[in-house]
Amino acid sequence: QVQMVESGGGLVQAGGSLRLSCATSGRTFKSYAMGWFRQAPGNEREFVAAISRGGLSITYEDSVKGRFTISRGDAKNTVYLQMNSLKPEDTAVYYCAAGASSSRYQSDYDYWGQGTQVTVSS
């Protein structure tokens, strides 16, 4: 069983930055690909970014390319999402997830965090 806790969310003005963290329990972090998803009010949860085991493969959703950066710190069992140039449309609850492959599909992830709220004001 993997437990995951997100942090770093908050309220920021448009153009600002936030860094989300997702700390995981257990000694198997290195064996998982990690992903970030988000869900805005009234919308379905959507893919944001994913990073493979070892960090060699990274994928982004088109709307965040060039603004968001996913990374992982295996020594700290943590995955990060650096978010720059934030826009009001980035407002959502952000979730981290762990799975066997760095997929953009939610069904490929086995474990999920509880989510952290990101609000971007205009």
BALOBA-1460 file (C-alpha; in Angstrom, 3 decimals):
// residues 122
<rec num="1" residu="q" x="0.000" y="0.000" z="0.000"/>
<rec num="2" residu="v" x="1.275" y="3.459" z="-0.932"/>
<rec num="3" residu="q" x="0.086" y="6.540" z="0.876"/>
<rec num="4" residu="m" x="0.492" y="9.910" z="-0.803"/>
<rec num="5" residu="v" x="0.075" y="13.417" z="0.575"/>
<rec num="6" residu="e" x="0.064" y="16.538" z="-1.587"/>
<rec num="7" residu="s" x="1.041" y="19.981" z="-0.336"/>
<rec num="8" residu="g" x="1.933" y="23.404" z="-1.678"/>
<rec num="9" residu="g" x="-1.409" y="24.526" z="-3.007"/>
<rec num="10" residu="g" x="-2.875" y="27.935" z="-2.273"/>
<rec num="11" residu="l" x="-4.098" y="31.228" z="-3.662"/>
<rec num="12" residu="v" x="-1.910" y="33.077" z="-6.151"/>
<rec num="13" residu="q" x="-2.374" y="35.912" z="-8.613"/>
<rec num="14" residu="a" x="-2.253" y="35.307" z="-12.332"/>
<rec num="15" residu="g" x="1.346" y="35.178" z="-13.513"/>
<rec num="16" residu="g" x="2.553" y="33.845" z="-10.191"/>
<rec num="17" residu="s" x="4.113" y="30.513" z="-9.267"/>
<rec num="18" residu="l" x="3.482" y="27.597" z="-6.951"/>
<rec num="19" residu="r" x="5.378" y="24.382" z="-6.285"/>
<rec num="20" residu="l" x="3.337" y="21.330" z="-5.426"/>
<rec num="21" residu="s" x="4.867" y="18.390" z="-3.597"/>
<rec num="22" residu="c" x="3.604" y="14.854" z="-3.201"/>
<rec num="23" residu="a" x="5.249" y="12.816" z="-0.475"/>
<rec num="24" residu="t" x="4.805" y="9.068" z="-0.584"/>
<rec num="25" residu="s" x="5.210" y="6.413" z="2.067"/>
<rec num="26" residu="g" x="7.039" y="3.135" z="1.699"/>
<rec num="27" residu="r" x="10.292" y="2.065" z="0.140"/>
<rec num="28" residu="t" x="8.909" y="1.370" z="-3.333"/>
<rec num="29" residu="f" x="8.710" y="4.941" z="-4.660"/>
<rec num="30" residu="k" x="11.442" y="4.309" z="-7.231"/>
<rec num="31" residu="s" x="9.417" y="1.513" z="-8.791"/>
<rec num="32" residu="y" x="6.477" y="3.766" z="-9.657"/>
<rec num="33" residu="a" x="5.816" y="6.195" z="-12.446"/>
<rec num="34" residu="m" x="4.190" y="9.339" z="-11.106"/>
<rec num="35" residu="g" x="1.538" y="11.618" z="-12.491"/>
<rec num="36" residu="w" x="-0.264" y="14.847" z="-11.719"/>
<rec num="37" residu="f" x="-3.941" y="15.367" z="-12.552"/>
<rec num="38" residu="r" x="-6.359" y="18.188" z="-11.815"/>
<rec num="39" residu="q" x="-10.090" y="18.697" z="-11.486"/>
<rec num="40" residu="a" x="-11.758" y="22.068" z="-11.863"/>
<rec num="41" residu="p" x="-15.298" y="22.682" z="-10.531"/>
<rec num="42" residu="g" x="-17.869" y="21.103" z="-12.810"/>
<rec num="43" residu="n" x="-15.212" y="19.376" z="-14.903"/>
<rec num="44" residu="e" x="-13.836" y="15.873" z="-15.072"/>
<rec num="45" residu="r" x="-10.382" y="15.156" z="-13.704"/>
<rec num="46" residu="e" x="-7.746" y="15.643" z="-16.388"/>
<rec num="47" residu="f" x="-4.125" y="14.788" z="-17.014"/>
<rec num="48" residu="v" x="-1.457" y="17.416" z="-16.318"/>
<rec num="49" residu="a" x="1.967" y="15.745" z="-16.353"/>
<rec num="50" residu="a" x="3.696" y="12.414" z="-15.832"/>
<rec num="51" residu="i" x="7.228" y="11.219" z="-15.161"/>
<rec num="52" residu="s" x="8.561" y="7.706" z="-15.606"/>
<rec num="53" residu="r" x="10.537" y="5.604" z="-13.181"/>
<rec num="54" residu="g" x="14.008" y="7.060" z="-13.205"/>
<rec num="55" residu="g" x="12.709" y="10.327" z="-14.687"/>
<rec num="56" residu="l" x="13.865" y="9.697" z="-18.262"/>
<rec num="57" residu="s" x="10.436" y="10.125" z="-19.833"/>
<rec num="58" residu="i" x="8.241" y="13.157" z="-19.141"/>
<rec num="59" residu="t" x="4.882" y="14.057" z="-20.668"/>
<rec num="60" residu="y" x="2.782" y="17.216" z="-20.363"/>
<rec num="61" residu="e" x="-0.717" y="18.195" z="-21.290"/>
<rec num="62" residu="d" x="-0.507" y="20.776" z="-24.066"/>
<rec num="63" residu="s" x="-1.935" y="23.700" z="-22.081"/>
<rec num="64" residu="v" x="0.811" y="23.490" z="-19.430"/>
<rec num="65" residu="k" x="3.826" y="22.879" z="-21.660"/>
<rec num="66" residu="g" x="6.504" y="25.508" z="-21.083"/>
<rec num="67" residu="r" x="4.887" y="26.626" z="-17.818"/>
<rec num="68" residu="f" x="4.835" y="23.520" z="-15.613"/>
<rec num="69" residu="t" x="7.734" y="21.207" z="-14.743"/>
<rec num="70" residu="i" x="7.385" y="17.782" z="-13.164"/>
<rec num="71" residu="s" x="10.329" y="16.265" z="-11.332"/>
<rec num="72" residu="r" x="11.010" y="13.559" z="-8.811"/>
<rec num="73" residu="g" x="13.316" y="13.229" z="-5.848"/>
<rec num="74" residu="d" x="13.709" y="9.535" z="-5.248"/>
<rec num="75" residu="a" x="15.829" y="10.091" z="-2.146"/>
<rec num="76" residu="k" x="12.889" y="11.905" z="-0.569"/>
<rec num="77" residu="n" x="10.131" y="9.730" z="-2.059"/>
<rec num="78" residu="t" x="8.601" y="12.900" z="-3.445"/>
<rec num="79" residu="v" x="7.319" y="14.125" z="-6.796"/>
<rec num="80" residu="y" x="7.062" y="17.826" z="-7.556"/>
<rec num="81" residu="l" x="5.116" y="20.068" z="-9.900"/>
<rec num="82" residu="q" x="6.606" y="23.507" z="-10.423"/>
<rec num="83" residu="m" x="3.914" y="25.775" z="-11.856"/>
<rec num="84" residu="n" x="4.914" y="29.110" z="-13.365"/>
<rec num="85" residu="s" x="2.977" y="31.775" z="-15.267"/>
<rec num="86" residu="l" x="-0.226" y="30.565" z="-13.663"/>
<rec num="87" residu="k" x="-3.547" y="31.427" z="-15.266"/>
<rec num="88" residu="p" x="-7.069" y="31.544" z="-13.794"/>
<rec num="89" residu="e" x="-7.915" y="28.480" z="-15.872"/>
<rec num="90" residu="d" x="-5.301" y="26.524" z="-13.892"/>
<rec num="91" residu="t" x="-7.599" y="26.762" z="-10.856"/>
<rec num="92" residu="a" x="-8.395" y="23.220" z="-9.727"/>
<rec num="93" residu="v" x="-7.757" y="20.553" z="-7.153"/>
<rec num="94" residu="y" x="-4.455" y="18.916" z="-8.072"/>
<rec num="95" residu="y" x="-3.883" y="15.208" z="-7.421"/>
<rec num="96" residu="c" x="-0.740" y="13.116" z="-7.596"/>
<rec num="97" residu="a" x="-0.883" y="9.470" z="-8.577"/>
<rec num="98" residu="a" x="1.433" y="6.450" z="-8.705"/>
<rec num="99" residu="g" x="1.324" y="3.653" z="-11.252"/>
<rec num="100" residu="a" x="3.251" y="1.205" z="-13.364"/>
<rec num="101" residu="s" x="3.694" y="3.510" z="-16.356"/>
<rec num="102" residu="s" x="3.842" y="7.273" z="-16.958"/>
<rec num="103" residu="s" x="0.467" y="7.359" z="-18.686"/>
<rec num="104" residu="r" x="-1.985" y="10.173" z="-19.254"/>
<rec num="105" residu="y" x="-4.855" y="7.805" z="-18.405"/>
<rec num="106" residu="q" x="-6.206" y="7.729" z="-14.870"/>
<rec num="107" residu="s" x="-6.980" y="4.021" z="-15.066"/>
<rec num="108" residu="d" x="-3.252" y="3.289" z="-15.304"/>
<rec num="109" residu="y" x="-2.608" y="4.655" z="-11.819"/>
<rec num="110" residu="d" x="-3.097" y="2.564" z="-8.703"/>
<rec num="111" residu="y" x="-2.651" y="5.063" z="-5.885"/>
<rec num="112" residu="w" x="-3.903" y="8.621" z="-5.445"/>
<rec num="113" residu="g" x="-3.403" y="11.470" z="-3.035"/>
<rec num="114" residu="q" x="-6.238" y="13.431" z="-1.476"/>
<rec num="115" residu="g" x="-5.628" y="16.541" z="-3.559"/>
<rec num="116" residu="t" x="-4.509" y="20.103" z="-2.927"/>
<rec num="117" residu="q" x="-6.422" y="23.209" z="-3.997"/>
<rec num="118" residu="v" x="-4.809" y="25.704" z="-6.358"/>
<rec num="119" residu="t" x="-6.660" y="28.964" z="-6.946"/>
<rec num="120" residu="v" x="-5.402" y="31.551" z="-9.429"/>
<rec num="121" residu="s" x="-7.012" y="34.974" z="-9.254"/>
<rec num="122" residu="s" x="-7.186" y="37.315" z="-12.230"/>
